[in-house]
Amino acid sequence: MPQIDVIRSADLRSGESTQGIVRDTAFEGRGFTVARSRVAGGATSAWHHHGERDLYGFLVLGRLRLEYGPEGRLAAELDPGDFFHIPRRLVHRDVNPRKDQEAVVVNVLAGEGAAVVNVEGPED
């Protein structure tokens, strides 16, 4: 008989890292990863992309600004309850504008290859 799999918060596995983001993996299979990302209050992550994977996310807690585009001048502002999509290979960084609260995201990476590729910055 099929069963429901439950992964408790304490049982999440450490995921691939980017400076400024703590990633923990719940489920992983061929072509997908389900994870939680946490950005400390006031933190700005390093620039990165997700290789050949699309990232679909849901902001659970806090606020988040995703900076991208030429010289990082574009941004998507997120509030709790917002969903977002980061296309494959889009260089970006995560910024938590609230110094008093962590930002928590549940995300699904769809595709194959490296989940995180850290880079120097966006192209001009």
C-alpha positions in Angstrom: 0.0 0.0 0.0 1.4 3.5 -0.8 2.2 5.7 2.1 2.7 9.4 2.8 6.3 10.3 3.3 7.0 12.9 6.0 10.3 14.7 6.4 10.5 16.5 9.7 12.3 19.9 9.9 15.0 18.3 12.1 15.6 15.6 9.4 16.3 17.9 6.4 19.6 17.3 4.7 22.1 20.2 4.1 21.8 21.4 0.5 24.2 23.1 -1.8 25.3 26.4 -0.5 25.7 30.0 -1.5 27.1 32.5 0.9 24.2 34.1 2.8 21.7 31.3 2.1 21.2 28.1 4.2 19.6 25.4 2.0 18.1 22.2 3.4 16.8 19.4 1.2 13.6 17.4 1.9 13.1 15.3 -1.3 15.2 14.7 -4.3 14.7 12.6 -7.4 15.3 12.5 -11.1 14.8 16.0 -12.3 13.6 17.6 -9.1 14.6 18.8 -5.6 12.2 20.1 -2.9 14.0 22.2 -0.4 13.9 25.0 2.2 16.0 28.1 1.9 16.7 30.5 4.8 18.2 34.0 4.5 19.1 35.7 7.8 17.7 39.1 8.7 19.5 41.8 6.8 21.6 39.3 4.8 22.5 39.6 1.1 23.5 36.4 -0.6 26.3 35.9 -3.1 25.4 36.0 -6.8 24.4 32.6 -8.2 22.1 30.8 -10.7 20.6 27.3 -10.8 22.2 26.0 -13.9 19.8 24.1 -16.1 17.1 24.1 -13.5 14.1 26.3 -13.1 13.4 27.3 -9.5 9.8 27.7 -8.3 9.4 29.2 -4.8 6.9 30.2 -2.1 7.9 32.7 0.5 6.7 31.4 3.9 8.1 33.9 6.3 9.7 37.4 6.1 10.4 39.5 3.1 12.7 38.9 0.2 14.1 40.9 -2.7 15.5 38.9 -5.7 18.0 41.1 -7.5 19.0 40.3 -11.1 19.5 41.8 -14.6 22.2 44.0 -16.0 24.4 45.0 -13.1 21.7 43.6 -10.7 19.5 46.7 -11.2 16.2 44.8 -11.5 14.4 43.3 -8.6 11.3 41.2 -7.6 9.9 42.1 -4.1 8.2 39.3 -2.3 5.9 39.2 0.7 4.8 36.1 2.7 2.4 34.0 0.6 3.9 35.1 -2.7 5.0 32.5 -5.3 7.8 33.1 -7.8 9.8 31.5 -10.6 13.5 32.0 -11.4 14.3 30.8 -14.9 17.3 28.5 -15.5 20.7 30.2 -15.7 19.3 33.6 -14.5 22.0 35.2 -12.3 20.5 36.6 -9.1 21.0 37.2 -5.4 18.7 37.0 -2.4 18.3 40.0 -0.2 16.5 40.0 3.1 15.5 43.7 3.7 14.3 43.0 7.3 17.0 43.0 9.8 14.7 41.6 12.5 13.4 38.5 10.8 14.7 35.5 8.8 13.2 34.9 5.3 12.1 31.3 4.7 11.3 29.9 1.2 10.0 26.5 0.2 11.3 25.8 -3.3 11.2 23.2 -6.1 14.1 22.9 -8.5 13.1 21.3 -11.8 15.6 20.0 -14.2 19.0 18.2 -14.3 22.5 19.2 -13.3 24.0 21.4 -10.6 21.4 22.9 -8.3 23.6 25.9 -7.6 26.3 27.7 -9.6 28.0 30.5 -7.7 29.3 33.4 -9.9 31.1 36.7 -9.5 28.0 38.8 -10.5 25.5 39.6 -13.2 26.6 40.5 -16.7 26.5 44.2 -17.7 
